[in-house]
Amino acid sequence: MASHVAQGQRVLLVTSAGASQEAVDALAAQLRDVVGADGNVTLQPQDSLSSASLSAASYDVVLCGFPIACTTTYTSEQLSALAKAAIAAGKVHVCENAGRSADDVAAALKFAGFVDVSTTSADVGGVKASCSTPDYAVGSSAQLKLSFGKKAPAPSEQTKAVWTLDGGDDDDLFQDDGEEFLDEVDIAMASTAPERDDCEVTGGSRKACKNCTCGRADAAAEDSAPNDTAAPVAASSCGNCYLGDAFRCATCPYLGMPAFKPGEQVKLSTRQLKADA
């Protein structure tokens, strides 16, 4: 056990119930010889181990299950007490012969907050485990440096160069309208498109070309189609039809229609020209 401690260290020795007092005293004397006058060795029985019985962050090394392996498993509360008693990055060594496998012992130590857990077989049977506490104290805090509200630094020349396509003239980037970027499939699809001419412009209107694909020819065909709903303009018997329903007679064909300007052509549907039955 002397190999686990060094001069000037504070050591916590957790003894098991099966260890004789003579063996415990002999091991404690050996450890005190190693740590010297600047160090300290504290004895703590396993059965009375708790957070209340130990000072927080007070021990550089914790030894459990020596001089003989403990025959009862350490509870999660006991392991948590050991984790709080050790300093940041403190070393903990456990020797257990309670029937648990090495994986079970390692898992229990990890759940208690220990890191760098390693296990080996003990000479007297059981499992030896070595681990450490995290390199920060329990409850410690650190201030985060946030850059909210600060202006982002301007990009360096090296960063700008990454986004530069070419140092030459931009007109030379795409030769032949970029056809060098087309593969055979793109060229084949382009060759199957129907040929079309630009729609002719005559006066103030456009005329659909012979191979029109823009929809102008369809629109022209709809405009030239006869309007089945158009009917001859009905003659007014009173001359007030354009003023609105307030001035129209009961048989006026324009009833229900908005007022219109005198002389304006108003188209009525065939249904409107028929009298109600």
Buried (B, 14 or more C-beta within 10 A) or exposed (E): BEEBBBEEBBBBBBBBEBBEEEBBEEBBEBBBEBBEEEBBBBBBBBEEBEBEEBEBBBBBBBBBBBBBBBBBBBEEEBBBBBBBBBBEBBBBBBBBBBEBEBEBBBEBBBEBBBEEBEBEEBEEEBBBBBBBBBEEBBEEEEEEEEEEEEEEEEEEEEEEEEEEEEEEEEEEEEEEEEEEEBEEEEEEEEEEEEEEEEBEEEEEEBEBBEEBEEEBBEEBEEEEEEEEEEBEEBEBEEEBBBBBEEEBEEEBBBEEBEBBEEEEEBEBEEEBEEEEE
